[in-house]
Amino acid sequence: MQETTYDVQPSDREENRARLCRVIAFDGEGEYYRDLAVHLEADAAGSFEESARVERLGLITNARGRAFFYWHAWPPAEGSNAAVSTIRVSWEDKEPFVFVERIREGDPDWPPGAPG
């Protein structure tokens, strides 16, 4: 099993706002890697749902090698800009290179109507 991590650090302005993030997978030749099953696990400071503690999430990359998810500070009312939440991302296949990044408004992948 392959693995990477991504750290989310809330700011004062955003401590109780969702973060839209993406997983991107590439093959050894730099082409997008589609249909990769990725498994996400949030530590105690984060959740993949706003109203409930959801610490595990499974995703499949699309034709452009991407999969999207929201991260929420947990517990919601106790977010802190001093807390860093670590998301562990794992996958079975040895070929792809996988990384995680936060998406911000103005990014081409930003969905219409997404919370900013």
Disulfide bonds with the S-S distance in Angstrom:
none
